[in-house]
Amino acid sequence: MKITHFLYNAFIIESGVKKLAIDPGGKFFYYLRPTTLIPKAEWGSVTHILATHGDPDHYWHIDRVAEASGAEIVLNRTMVQERDGAQLALGPRSQGLAFDTPLRNLHTLQVGQTIEVGGVSVTGVAASHGPLLIKIGPFSKMETPGPEERIGWGALGFLIELDGKSLLNLGDTLLLESDWESIPSPDLLMIPIGGKEARNTMDVEEALRAVEVIKPKAVIPTHYNMPALFSRKYGPADDGFFKQQVEKLGASCQILHSGESISL
């Protein structure tokens, strides 16, 4: 099994004939057009698409990857609404909470539910997106998730069972110790660590506590030191320190830069 990271929370997971794309979004910023994280050359061979929530850095290209590949799509149930008898997903590039995008091969789930999709088992895992601090020069604005706010909409982690391996991707989430205590120890945990300033996800210390609770065999830190419109390192975090502490806890830790891979 080959796992390739493309920064933020974008991943390609390849095993046999299966090729999963997690969070095929764009580089961060809401009001300008993001670029793609997962290269377009990868799109056509994707068999499964999983999106952890509706923020552009995770969701911007989901319909385009689906159109290129015909892949099966897995989303939180809250990302889809029925309108006039048709299932419509949250619009990847729509303003606000507009459910206006038809997607084929669409599957939904919720926390604790398990579905089987094309030979891949996916279980919904609790996630909670935090508020987002947006800084532009001397100005800053805090966006807080709410019933009418798109920030973090549909946040859900995925426990993926694929060809004898278990992989847990938590997306963007705060620390939810009690929700994660019962998760069986996964072979790989993909976990955000860049929330110290923005507070939209766990920071390094909180992520280390999650590693203690979840007890994975291997860890990949995500969603930190990312290129963004106004910063070369949005969501700063000390990944070297994180790796050192994870290894003290008995798990391996792989730091992947954009386009780098590991075998599992």
MIDOSE-1310 file (N, C-alpha, C; in nm, 2 decimals, decimal comma, always signed):
residues 264
mkit	+0,08/-0,12/+0,00/+0,00/+0,00/+0,00/+0,09/+0,12/+0,00; +0,06/+0,22/-0,09/+0,13/+0,34/-0,10/+0,05/+0,46/-0,06; +0,10/+0,54/+0,03/+0,03/+0,66/+0,08/+0,11/+0,79/+0,04; +0,05/+0,88/-0,04/+0,12/+1,00/-0,08/+0,04/+1,12/-0,02
hfly	+0,12/+1,21/+0,03/+0,06/+1,33/+0,09/+0,09/+1,45/+0,00; -0,01/+1,54/-0,01/+0,00/+1,66/-0,09/-0,03/+1,79/-0,01; +0,01/+1,79/+0,12/-0,01/+1,90/+0,21/-0,15/+1,91/+0,25; -0,18/+2,01/+0,34/-0,31/+2,02/+0,40/-0,36/+1,88/+0,45
nafi	-0,47/+1,84/+0,41/-0,51/+1,70/+0,44/-0,54/+1,62/+0,31; -0,47/+1,65/+0,21/-0,49/+1,58/+0,08/-0,40/+1,46/+0,07; -0,46/+1,35/+0,04/-0,38/+1,22/+0,03/-0,43/+1,14/-0,09; -0,34/+1,06/-0,15/-0,37/+0,95/-0,24/-0,33/+0,83/-0,17
iesg	-0,42/+0,73/-0,16/-0,39/+0,60/-0,10/-0,41/+0,49/-0,21; -0,31/+0,42/-0,24/-0,31/+0,32/-0,35/-0,29/+0,18/-0,30; -0,37/+0,09/-0,33/-0,36/-0,05/-0,29/-0,42/-0,14/-0,40; -0,34/-0,22/-0,47/-0,40/-0,30/-0,58/-0,47/-0,21/-0,68
vkkl	-0,59/-0,24/-0,72/-0,66/-0,16/-0,82/-0,74/-0,04/-0,75; -0,73/-0,03/-0,62/-0,80/+0,08/-0,55/-0,71/+0,20/-0,54; -0,77/+0,32/-0,56/-0,70/+0,45/-0,55/-0,79/+0,55/-0,48; -0,76/+0,58/-0,35/-0,85/+0,67/-0,28/-0,79/+0,81/-0,27
aidp	-0,87/+0,91/-0,30/-0,83/+1,05/-0,28/-0,90/+1,10/-0,16; -0,83/+1,15/-0,07/-0,89/+1,21/+0,05/-0,87/+1,37/+0,04; -0,98/+1,44/+0,05/-0,98/+1,58/+0,05/-0,91/+1,65/-0,07; -0,97/+1,63/-0,19/-0,91/+1,69/-0,31/-0,94/+1,84/-0,32
ggkf	-0,88/+1,92/-0,23/-0,91/+2,06/-0,23/-0,81/+2,14/-0,30; -0,81/+2,27/-0,26/-0,72/+2,37/-0,32/-0,64/+2,44/-0,21; -0,54/+2,50/-0,25/-0,46/+2,58/-0,15/-0,55/+2,69/-0,10; -0,53/+2,72/+0,03/-0,62/+2,79/+0,11/-0,65/+2,94/+0,06
fyyl	-0,77/+2,97/+0,04/-0,83/+3,10/+0,07/-0,97/+3,11/+0,01; -1,06/+3,16/+0,09/-1,20/+3,15/+0,05/-1,24/+3,23/-0,07; -1,19/+3,35/-0,08/-1,25/+3,44/-0,17/-1,17/+3,46/-0,30; -1,06/+3,38/-0,32/-0,99/+3,38/-0,44/-0,98/+3,23/-0,49
rptt	-0,95/+3,21/-0,61/-0,95/+3,08/-0,67/-0,83/+3,00/-0,62; -0,85/+2,89/-0,55/-0,74/+2,81/-0,51/-0,68/+2,72/-0,62; -0,56/+2,68/-0,61/-0,51/+2,58/-0,71/-0,53/+2,44/-0,65; -0,50/+2,34/-0,73/-0,52/+2,21/-0,69/-0,41/+2,16/-0,60
lipk	-0,44/+2,07/-0,50/-0,34/+2,01/-0,42/-0,30/+1,88/-0,48; -0,40/+1,79/-0,50/-0,37/+1,66/-0,57/-0,36/+1,69/-0,72; -0,24/+1,66/-0,78/-0,22/+1,69/-0,92/-0,33/+1,63/-1,01; -0,36/+1,71/-1,12/-0,46/+1,67/-1,21/-0,43/+1,53/-1,28
aewg	-0,30/+1,50/-1,29/-0,26/+1,38/-1,35/-0,31/+1,26/-1,28; -0,34/+1,28/-1,15/-0,39/+1,17/-1,06/-0,54/+1,15/-1,07; -0,61/+1,24/-1,12/-0,75/+1,24/-1,10/-0,82/+1,13/-1,17; -0,78/+1,10/-1,30/-0,86/+1,01/-1,38/-0,86/+0,86/-1,33
svth	-0,76/+0,83/-1,25/-0,75/+0,69/-1,20/-0,80/+0,67/-1,06; -0,86/+0,77/-1,00/-0,91/+0,76/-0,86/-1,04/+0,67/-0,86; -1,04/+0,58/-0,77/-1,16/+0,49/-0,76/-1,26/+0,53/-0,64; -1,20/+0,60/-0,54/-1,28/+0,65/-0,43/-1,24/+0,79/-0,39
ilat	-1,34/+0,87/-0,35/-1,31/+1,01/-0,30/-1,38/+1,02/-0,17; -1,30/+1,07/-0,07/-1,35/+1,09/+0,06/-1,32/+1,23/+0,10; -1,42/+1,31/+0,14/-1,40/+1,45/+0,18/-1,45/+1,47/+0,33; -1,36/+1,52/+0,41/-1,38/+1,53/+0,55/-1,47/+1,64/+0,59
hgdp	-1,48/+1,75/+0,51/-1,57/+1,86/+0,53/-1,57/+1,95/+0,41; -1,65/+2,06/+0,42/-1,67/+2,15/+0,30/-1,58/+2,27/+0,28; -1,48/+2,28/+0,36/-1,39/+2,40/+0,34/-1,31/+2,38/+0,21; -1,28/+2,49/+0,14/-1,22/+2,48/+0,01/-1,09/+2,41/+0,00
dhyw	-1,01/+2,41/+0,11/-0,88/+2,34/+0,11/-0,90/+2,19/+0,12; -1,02/+2,15/+0,14/-1,05/+2,00/+0,15/-1,14/+1,96/+0,04; -1,22/+2,05/-0,02/-1,34/+2,01/-0,10/-1,35/+2,07/-0,24; -1,27/+2,17/-0,27/-1,28/+2,25/-0,38/-1,30/+2,18/-0,51
hidr	-1,22/+2,07/-0,53/-1,22/+2,00/-0,66/-1,29/+1,87/-0,66; -1,38/+1,84/-0,56/-1,44/+1,71/-0,54/-1,52/+1,67/-0,67; -1,60/+1,76/-0,72/-1,68/+1,73/-0,84/-1,59/+1,71/-0,96; -1,48/+1,78/-0,97/-1,40/+1,77/-1,09/-1,32/+1,64/-1,09
vaea	-1,28/+1,60/-0,97/-1,21/+1,47/-0,96/-1,31/+1,36/-0,99; -1,43/+1,37/-0,94/-1,54/+1,27/-0,97/-1,57/+1,27/-1,12; -1,58/+1,38/-1,18/-1,61/+1,38/-1,33/-1,50/+1,32/-1,41; -1,37/+1,34/-1,37/-1,26/+1,28/-1,44/-1,25/+1,13/-1,42
sgae	-1,30/+1,08/-1,31/-1,27/+0,94/-1,27/-1,39/+0,85/-1,26; -1,51/+0,91/-1,24/-1,63/+0,83/-1,21/-1,62/+0,76/-1,08; -1,54/+0,81/-0,98/-1,52/+0,75/-0,86/-1,64/+0,74/-0,76; -1,64/+0,65/-0,67/-1,73/+0,64/-0,56/-1,70/+0,76/-0,46
ivln	-1,80/+0,82/-0,41/-1,78/+0,94/-0,32/-1,84/+0,91/-0,19; -1,77/+0,94/-0,08/-1,81/+0,93/+0,06/-1,81/+1,06/+0,13; -1,92/+1,10/+0,18/-1,94/+1,23/+0,26/-2,02/+1,21/+0,38; -2,00/+1,30/+0,48/-2,09/+1,31/+0,59/-2,24/+1,33/+0,54
rtmv	-2,33/+1,27/+0,61/-2,47/+1,29/+0,57/-2,51/+1,44/+0,56; -2,45/+1,52/+0,65/-2,49/+1,66/+0,65/-2,44/+1,74/+0,53; -2,36/+1,68/+0,45/-2,30/+1,74/+0,33/-2,40/+1,73/+0,21; -2,51/+1,65/+0,23/-2,60/+1,62/+0,12/-2,74/+1,65/+0,16
qerd	-2,82/+1,71/+0,07/-2,96/+1,73/+0,10/-3,04/+1,69/-0,02; -3,17/+1,65/+0,00/-3,26/+1,61/-0,11/-3,34/+1,73/-0,15; -3,34/+1,76/-0,28/-3,42/+1,87/-0,34/-3,49/+1,81/-0,46; -3,62/+1,82/-0,45/-3,71/+1,78/-0,56/-3,68/+1,63/-0,61
gaql	-3,65/+1,55/-0,50/-3,63/+1,41/-0,53/-3,49/+1,37/-0,57; -3,40/+1,47/-0,58/-3,26/+1,45/-0,62/-3,17/+1,48/-0,50; -3,06/+1,40/-0,49/-2,96/+1,43/-0,39/-2,86/+1,53/-0,44; -2,85/+1,64/-0,37/-2,75/+1,75/-0,41/-2,65/+1,77/-0,30
algp	-2,53/+1,78/-0,33/-2,42/+1,80/-0,24/-2,39/+1,95/-0,22; -2,33/+1,98/-0,11/-2,28/+2,12/-0,09/-2,20/+2,16/-0,20; -2,22/+2,27/-0,26/-2,15/+2,32/-0,38/-2,00/+2,35/-0,34; -1,91/+2,28/-0,41/-1,77/+2,30/-0,38/-1,72/+2,44/-0,39
rsqg	-1,77/+2,52/-0,49/-1,73/+2,66/-0,51/-1,84/+2,76/-0,49; -1,95/+2,71/-0,43/-2,07/+2,80/-0,41/-2,04/+2,89/-0,29; -2,10/+3,00/-0,29/-2,09/+3,09/-0,17/-2,19/+3,04/-0,06; -2,14/+3,03/+0,06/-2,23/+2,99/+0,17/-2,28/+2,84/+0,16
lafd	-2,39/+2,81/+0,23/-2,44/+2,68/+0,23/-2,54/+2,65/+0,12; -2,49/+2,64/+0,00/-2,57/+2,62/-0,12/-2,56/+2,47/-0,16; -2,67/+2,39/-0,15/-2,67/+2,25/-0,18/-2,72/+2,25/-0,33; -2,63/+2,25/-0,42/-2,66/+2,27/-0,56/-2,58/+2,18/-0,66
tplr	-2,51/+2,08/-0,61/-2,42/+2,01/-0,69/-2,46/+1,86/-0,70; -2,51/+1,81/-0,81/-2,54/+1,67/-0,82/-2,41/+1,59/-0,84; -2,39/+1,48/-0,77/-2,28/+1,39/-0,77/-2,32/+1,25/-0,79; -2,27/+1,18/-0,89/-2,30/+1,04/-0,91/-2,22/+0,95/-0,81
nlht	-2,27/+0,83/-0,79/-2,20/+0,73/-0,70/-2,17/+0,79/-0,56; -2,27/+0,85/-0,51/-2,26/+0,92/-0,38/-2,31/+0,83/-0,27; -2,23/+0,83/-0,16/-2,26/+0,75/-0,04/-2,24/+0,84/+0,08; -2,33/+0,84/+0,17/-2,32/+0,92/+0,29/-2,32/+0,83/+0,42
lqvg	-2,26/+0,89/+0,52/-2,26/+0,82/+0,65/-2,25/+0,92/+0,76; -2,26/+0,87/+0,89/-2,25/+0,95/+1,00/-2,16/+0,88/+1,11; -2,14/+0,95/+1,22/-2,05/+0,90/+1,32/-2,10/+0,76/+1,37; -2,01/+0,67/+1,37/-2,04/+0,53/+1,42/-2,10/+0,44/+1,31
qtie	-2,13/+0,49/+1,20/-2,19/+0,41/+1,09/-2,07/+0,36/+1,00; -2,09/+0,24/+0,96/-1,99/+0,18/+0,86/-2,06/+0,14/+0,73; -2,00/+0,17/+0,62/-2,05/+0,14/+0,49/-1,94/+0,07/+0,41; -1,98/-0,02/+0,32/-1,88/-0,09/+0,23/-1,90/-0,03/+0,09
vggv	-1,80/+0,03/+0,04/-1,80/+0,09/-0,09/-1,69/+0,04/-0,18; -1,73/-0,04/-0,28/-1,63/-0,08/-0,38/-1,51/-0,15/-0,32; -1,54/-0,24/-0,22/-1,43/-0,32/-0,16/-1,35/-0,24/-0,05; -1,40/-0,13/-0,01/-1,34/-0,05/+0,10/-1,44/-0,02/+0,20
svtg	-1,41/-0,05/+0,33/-1,50/-0,03/+0,44/-1,46/+0,11/+0,50; -1,56/+0,19/+0,53/-1,54/+0,33/+0,58/-1,64/+0,35/+0,70; -1,58/+0,39/+0,82/-1,66/+0,42/+0,93/-1,65/+0,56/+0,97; -1,76/+0,63/+1,00/-1,76/+0,77/+1,04/-1,70/+0,78/+1,18
vaas	-1,61/+0,88/+1,20/-1,55/+0,91/+1,33/-1,58/+1,05/+1,37; -1,60/+1,07/+1,49/-1,64/+1,21/+1,54/-1,52/+1,31/+1,51; -1,56/+1,42/+1,46/-1,47/+1,53/+1,44/-1,54/+1,67/+1,47; -1,46/+1,77/+1,51/-1,52/+1,90/+1,54/-1,43/+2,01/+1,50
hgpl	-1,46/+2,07/+1,39/-1,38/+2,18/+1,34/-1,39/+2,30/+1,43; -1,28/+2,36/+1,46/-1,27/+2,48/+1,55/-1,29/+2,61/+1,48; -1,29/+2,72/+1,55/-1,30/+2,85/+1,48/-1,17/+2,88/+1,40; -1,18/+2,96/+1,31/-1,07/+2,99/+1,22/-1,03/+3,14/+1,22
liki	-0,91/+3,16/+1,26/-0,85/+3,30/+1,27/-0,79/+3,33/+1,13; -0,85/+3,43/+1,06/-0,80/+3,48/+0,93/-0,73/+3,61/+0,95; -0,60/+3,61/+0,92/-0,52/+3,73/+0,94/-0,47/+3,78/+0,80; -0,50/+3,91/+0,78/-0,45/+3,98/+0,66/-0,38/+4,11/+0,70
gpfs	-0,25/+4,10/+0,70/-0,17/+4,21/+0,75/-0,20/+4,24/+0,90; -0,24/+4,36/+0,93/-0,27/+4,40/+1,07/-0,41/+4,36/+1,11; -0,49/+4,31/+1,01/-0,63/+4,28/+1,04/-0,65/+4,13/+1,06; -0,75/+4,10/+1,15/-0,78/+3,96/+1,17/-0,93/+3,95/+1,19
kmet	-0,98/+3,83/+1,16/-1,12/+3,80/+1,18/-1,13/+3,65/+1,22; -1,21/+3,63/+1,32/-1,24/+3,49/+1,37/-1,37/+3,44/+1,31; -1,36/+3,34/+1,23/-1,48/+3,27/+1,18/-1,51/+3,15/+1,26; -1,63/+3,15/+1,32/-1,67/+3,04/+1,41/-1,78/+2,95/+1,35
pgpe	-1,76/+2,82/+1,34/-1,86/+2,73/+1,29/-1,99/+2,75/+1,36; -2,10/+2,74/+1,28/-2,23/+2,76/+1,33/-2,33/+2,71/+1,24; -2,46/+2,71/+1,27/-2,57/+2,66/+1,19/-2,58/+2,72/+1,05; -2,53/+2,84/+1,03/-2,54/+2,91/+0,90/-2,40/+2,94/+0,85
erig	-2,30/+2,89/+0,91/-2,16/+2,92/+0,87/-2,10/+2,80/+0,80; -2,04/+2,82/+0,68/-1,98/+2,71/+0,61/-1,85/+2,66/+0,67; -1,78/+2,74/+0,74/-1,65/+2,70/+0,80/-1,67/+2,56/+0,87; -1,60/+2,46/+0,83/-1,60/+2,33/+0,90/-1,73/+2,25/+0,88
wgal	-1,81/+2,29/+0,78/-1,94/+2,22/+0,76/-1,92/+2,07/+0,72; -1,99/+1,99/+0,79/-1,98/+1,84/+0,76/-1,86/+1,77/+0,82; -1,79/+1,83/+0,92/-1,67/+1,77/+0,97/-1,69/+1,62/+1,01; -1,61/+1,53/+0,96/-1,62/+1,39/+0,99/-1,49/+1,32/+0,96
gfli	-1,44/+1,24/+1,06/-1,32/+1,16/+1,03/-1,36/+1,03/+0,97; -1,26/+0,96/+0,91/-1,29/+0,83/+0,84/-1,19/+0,73/+0,89; -1,25/+0,61/+0,94/-1,17/+0,50/+0,97/-1,18/+0,40/+0,85; -1,08/+0,38/+0,77/-1,08/+0,31/+0,65/-1,01/+0,18/+0,66
eldg	-1,09/+0,07/+0,62/-1,03/-0,06/+0,62/-1,01/-0,10/+0,48; -0,88/-0,12/+0,44/-0,85/-0,15/+0,30/-0,74/-0,25/+0,29; -0,77/-0,37/+0,23/-0,68/-0,47/+0,21/-0,60/-0,51/+0,33; -0,67/-0,53/+0,44/-0,61/-0,58/+0,56/-0,54/-0,47/+0,65
ksll	-0,55/-0,35/+0,61/-0,49/-0,23/+0,68/-0,60/-0,14/+0,73; -0,58/-0,08/+0,84/-0,68/+0,02/+0,89/-0,61/+0,16/+0,90; -0,67/+0,26/+0,84/-0,62/+0,40/+0,83/-0,72/+0,49/+0,89; -0,68/+0,58/+0,98/-0,77/+0,68/+1,04/-0,73/+0,82/+1,00
nlgd	-0,82/+0,89/+0,93/-0,79/+1,02/+0,89/-0,90/+1,11/+0,96; -0,85/+1,20/+1,04/-0,94/+1,28/+1,13/-0,98/+1,42/+1,07; -0,93/+1,45/+0,95/-0,96/+1,58/+0,89/-0,92/+1,69/+0,97; -1,00/+1,80/+0,98/-0,97/+1,91/+1,07/-1,05/+1,90/+1,19
tlll	-0,99/+1,88/+1,31/-1,07/+1,86/+1,43/-1,00/+1,91/+1,55; -1,08/+1,94/+1,65/-1,02/+1,97/+1,78/-1,01/+1,83/+1,85; -0,95/+1,83/+1,97/-0,93/+1,71/+2,05/-1,06/+1,66/+2,11; -1,09/+1,53/+2,07/-1,22/+1,47/+2,12/-1,18/+1,34/+2,19
esdw	-1,12/+1,34/+2,31/-1,06/+1,22/+2,37/-1,17/+1,12/+2,39; -1,28/+1,15/+2,45/-1,38/+1,05/+2,49/-1,44/+0,98/+2,36; -1,45/+1,06/+2,25/-1,51/+1,00/+2,13/-1,41/+0,90/+2,07; -1,28/+0,91/+2,09/-1,18/+0,83/+2,02/-1,13/+0,72/+2,10
esip	-1,17/+0,71/+2,23/-1,11/+0,60/+2,32/-1,14/+0,46/+2,27; -1,26/+0,44/+2,21/-1,30/+0,31/+2,17/-1,25/+0,27/+2,03; -1,18/+0,36/+1,96/-1,13/+0,32/+1,82/-1,02/+0,22/+1,83; -1,04/+0,11/+1,76/-0,93/+0,01/+1,76/-0,80/+0,07/+1,70
spdl	-0,69/+0,03/+1,76/-0,56/+0,08/+1,72/-0,54/+0,07/+1,57; -0,53/+0,18/+1,50/-0,51/+0,17/+1,35/-0,37/+0,15/+1,31; -0,35/+0,10/+1,19/-0,21/+0,09/+1,14/-0,15/+0,23/+1,11; -0,24/+0,32/+1,07/-0,19/+0,46/+1,04/-0,29/+0,56/+1,08
lmip	-0,24/+0,67/+1,15/-0,32/+0,78/+1,19/-0,27/+0,90/+1,11; -0,36/+0,97/+1,04/-0,33/+1,10/+0,98/-0,40/+1,21/+1,06; -0,32/+1,30/+1,12/-0,37/+1,39/+1,23/-0,32/+1,53/+1,22; -0,41/+1,63/+1,23/-0,37/+1,77/+1,22/-0,30/+1,82/+1,34
iggk	-0,19/+1,90/+1,32/-0,12/+1,95/+1,43/-0,10/+2,10/+1,43; -0,16/+2,17/+1,33/-0,12/+2,31/+1,31/-0,22/+2,41/+1,37; -0,29/+2,38/+1,48/-0,39/+2,47/+1,52/-0,36/+2,57/+1,63; -0,23/+2,58/+1,66/-0,19/+2,67/+1,78/-0,23/+2,81/+1,76
earn	-0,22/+2,87/+1,64/-0,26/+3,01/+1,61/-0,40/+3,02/+1,57; -0,44/+2,94/+1,47/-0,57/+2,95/+1,40/-0,68/+2,89/+1,49; -0,65/+2,79/+1,57/-0,74/+2,72/+1,66/-0,85/+2,64/+1,58; -0,83/+2,62/+1,46/-0,93/+2,54/+1,38/-0,91/+2,39/+1,40
tmdv	-0,79/+2,35/+1,44/-0,76/+2,21/+1,46/-0,68/+2,19/+1,59; -0,64/+2,07/+1,62/-0,55/+2,04/+1,73/-0,41/+2,11/+1,71; -0,34/+2,14/+1,81/-0,20/+2,18/+1,80/-0,12/+2,06/+1,83; +0,01/+2,08/+1,84/+0,10/+1,97/+1,86/+0,07/+1,89/+1,99
eeal	+0,06/+1,97/+2,10/+0,04/+1,90/+2,23/-0,09/+1,83/+2,23; -0,20/+1,88/+2,17/-0,33/+1,82/+2,17/-0,32/+1,69/+2,08; -0,25/+1,70/+1,97/-0,24/+1,59/+1,88/-0,16/+1,47/+1,95; -0,06/+1,51/+2,03/+0,01/+1,41/+2,10/-0,08/+1,34/+2,20
rave	-0,17/+1,41/+2,26/-0,27/+1,35/+2,35/-0,36/+1,25/+2,28; -0,40/+1,29/+2,16/-0,48/+1,21/+2,07/-0,41/+1,08/+2,04; -0,28/+1,09/+2,01/-0,20/+0,97/+1,98/-0,20/+0,88/+2,10; -0,18/+0,93/+2,22/-0,19/+0,85/+2,34/-0,32/+0,77/+2,35
vikp	-0,43/+0,84/+2,32/-0,56/+0,78/+2,33/-0,59/+0,68/+2,22; -0,55/+0,71/+2,10/-0,58/+0,62/+1,98/-0,49/+0,51/+1,97; -0,36/+0,53/+2,01/-0,26/+0,42/+2,00/-0,23/+0,37/+1,86; -0,21/+0,45/+1,76/-0,18/+0,40/+1,63/-0,04/+0,34/+1,62
kavi	-0,02/+0,26/+1,52/+0,11/+0,20/+1,49/+0,21/+0,30/+1,42; +0,15/+0,39/+1,34/+0,22/+0,49/+1,26/+0,14/+0,61/+1,25; +0,21/+0,73/+1,24/+0,14/+0,86/+1,24/+0,20/+0,94/+1,13; +0,11/+1,02/+1,06/+0,15/+1,12/+0,96/+0,09/+1,25/+1,01
pthy	+0,17/+1,35/+1,05/+0,11/+1,48/+1,08/+0,06/+1,56/+0,96; -0,05/+1,63/+0,97/-0,12/+1,70/+0,86/-0,15/+1,84/+0,90; -0,19/+1,92/+0,79/-0,25/+2,05/+0,81/-0,17/+2,14/+0,90; -0,04/+2,16/+0,86/+0,05/+2,25/+0,93/+0,15/+2,30/+0,83
nmpa	+0,21/+2,42/+0,86/+0,32/+2,47/+0,77/+0,28/+2,47/+0,62; +0,17/+2,52/+0,59/+0,11/+2,51/+0,46/+0,13/+2,64/+0,38; +0,15/+2,63/+0,25/+0,15/+2,75/+0,17/+0,01/+2,81/+0,16; +0,00/+2,93/+0,18/-0,13/+3,00/+0,17/-0,11/+3,14/+0,11
lfsr	-0,22/+3,21/+0,09/-0,22/+3,33/+0,01/-0,13/+3,44/+0,08; -0,14/+3,44/+0,21/-0,07/+3,55/+0,29/+0,04/+3,50/+0,38; +0,08/+3,37/+0,36/+0,18/+3,31/+0,45/+0,24/+3,19/+0,38; +0,37/+3,17/+0,39/+0,44/+3,05/+0,35/+0,42/+2,94/+0,44
kygp	+0,39/+2,97/+0,57/+0,37/+2,86/+0,67/+0,24/+2,89/+0,75; +0,13/+2,87/+0,69/+0,00/+2,88/+0,76/-0,01/+2,76/+0,85; -0,06/+2,79/+0,97/-0,07/+2,68/+1,07/+0,07/+2,63/+1,11; +0,16/+2,71/+1,16/+0,29/+2,67/+1,20/+0,29/+2,57/+1,31
addg	+0,38/+2,47/+1,30/+0,40/+2,37/+1,40/+0,54/+2,31/+1,39; +0,59/+2,26/+1,50/+0,72/+2,20/+1,51/+0,71/+2,05/+1,48; +0,72/+2,01/+1,36/+0,70/+1,86/+1,33/+0,81/+1,78/+1,38; +0,93/+1,83/+1,39/+1,04/+1,75/+1,45/+1,02/+1,71/+1,59
ffkq	+0,97/+1,81/+1,67/+0,93/+1,78/+1,81/+0,82/+1,68/+1,81; +0,72/+1,70/+1,73/+0,60/+1,61/+1,73/+0,65/+1,47/+1,70; +0,73/+1,45/+1,60/+0,79/+1,32/+1,56/+0,86/+1,25/+1,68; +0,94/+1,33/+1,74/+1,02/+1,28/+1,86/+0,93/+1,23/+1,97
qvek	+0,83/+1,31/+2,00/+0,74/+1,27/+2,11/+0,65/+1,15/+2,07; +0,61/+1,14/+1,94/+0,53/+1,03/+1,90/+0,61/+0,90/+1,91; +0,73/+0,91/+1,87/+0,82/+0,79/+1,88/+0,84/+0,75/+2,03; +0,84/+0,84/+2,12/+0,85/+0,81/+2,26/+0,73/+0,73/+2,31
lgas	+0,62/+0,76/+2,24/+0,49/+0,69/+2,27/+0,49/+0,55/+2,21; +0,59/+0,51/+2,13/+0,59/+0,38/+2,08/+0,54/+0,36/+1,94; +0,50/+0,47/+1,87/+0,46/+0,47/+1,73/+0,57/+0,52/+1,64; +0,57/+0,49/+1,51/+0,65/+0,55/+1,42/+0,59/+0,68/+1,37
cqil	+0,67/+0,77/+1,32/+0,61/+0,90/+1,27/+0,68/+0,93/+1,14; +0,60/+0,96/+1,03/+0,66/+0,99/+0,90/+0,62/+1,14/+0,87; +0,72/+1,22/+0,85/+0,69/+1,36/+0,81/+0,70/+1,36/+0,65; +0,59/+1,40/+0,59/+0,59/+1,39/+0,44/+0,57/+1,53/+0,39
hsge	+0,65/+1,57/+0,30/+0,64/+1,70/+0,22/+0,55/+1,67/+0,10; +0,52/+1,77/+0,03/+0,42/+1,76/-0,08/+0,47/+1,66/-0,19; +0,39/+1,56/-0,22/+0,43/+1,46/-0,32/+0,51/+1,34/-0,26; +0,55/+1,34/-0,14/+0,62/+1,23/-0,08/+0,53/+1,12/-0,03
sisl	+0,59/+1,00/-0,04/+0,51/+0,88/-0,01/+0,57/+0,79/+0,09; +0,49/+0,70/+0,15/+0,54/+0,59/+0,23/+0,47/+0,47/+0,19; +0,53/+0,35/+0,22/+0,46/+0,22/+0,20/+0,42/+0,17/+0,33; +0,30/+0,11/+0,34/+0,25/+0,05/+0,46/+0,22/-0,10/+0,44
